[in-house]
Amino acid sequence: MGFSSTFHGGCPGNTLGVATLCKDKTLEEVISLLKGIKCGYKPTSCPDQLAKACENIINS
């Protein structure tokens, strides 16, 4: 589909944790849970980037 599977500035442990928490959830559920989460002073986070990727999949 052409979607990136890269998290920018993330760490492997966080990414694996988020993936485990999202298992067996719909894209809509993942978006609802993760959209808008920030990482400290950064404007986004690994969970937020995953929510945005899910939105891109739904909107494509």
C-alpha positions as CSV (number, residue, x, y, z in Angstrom):
1,M,0.0,0.0,0.0
2,G,3.0,2.3,0.3
3,F,2.7,3.1,4.0
4,S,5.8,3.5,6.1
5,S,6.4,1.1,9.0
6,T,9.0,3.4,10.6
7,F,8.6,5.1,13.9
8,H,10.7,8.3,14.0
9,G,12.7,8.8,17.2
10,G,11.1,5.8,19.0
11,C,12.7,3.1,21.0
12,P,12.2,-0.7,20.4
13,G,10.7,-1.4,23.9
14,N,8.1,1.2,23.5
15,T,7.2,0.1,20.0
16,L,6.9,-3.6,21.1
17,G,4.8,-2.5,24.1
18,V,2.4,-0.5,22.0
19,A,2.1,-3.3,19.4
20,T,1.2,-5.8,22.2
21,L,-1.4,-3.5,23.6
22,C,-3.0,-3.0,20.2
23,K,-3.2,-6.7,19.4
24,D,-6.8,-7.9,18.5
25,K,-8.1,-4.3,18.4
26,T,-9.7,-2.6,15.4
27,L,-8.0,0.3,13.7
28,E,-10.7,2.6,15.1
29,E,-10.0,1.3,18.6
30,V,-6.3,1.9,18.2
31,I,-6.9,5.4,17.0
32,S,-9.2,6.2,19.9
33,L,-6.7,4.9,22.4
34,L,-3.5,6.4,21.0
35,K,-4.2,9.6,19.0
36,G,-2.8,12.7,20.5
37,I,-0.4,11.1,23.0
38,K,2.7,13.3,23.3
39,C,6.2,12.3,24.4
40,G,7.5,14.9,26.8
41,Y,7.9,18.2,24.9
42,K,7.7,16.5,21.5
43,P,4.6,17.2,19.4
44,T,4.1,13.4,18.8
45,S,5.0,10.0,20.1
46,C,5.3,6.4,18.9
47,P,1.6,5.7,19.9
48,D,0.4,8.9,18.2
49,Q,2.4,8.0,15.0
50,L,0.7,4.6,15.0
51,A,-2.7,6.2,15.3
52,K,-1.9,8.5,12.4
53,A,-0.8,5.5,10.3
54,C,-4.1,3.7,11.1
55,E,-6.0,6.8,10.0
56,N,-4.1,6.8,6.7
57,I,-5.0,3.2,6.2
58,I,-8.7,3.9,6.8
59,N,-8.6,7.0,4.6
60,S,-6.9,5.4,1.7
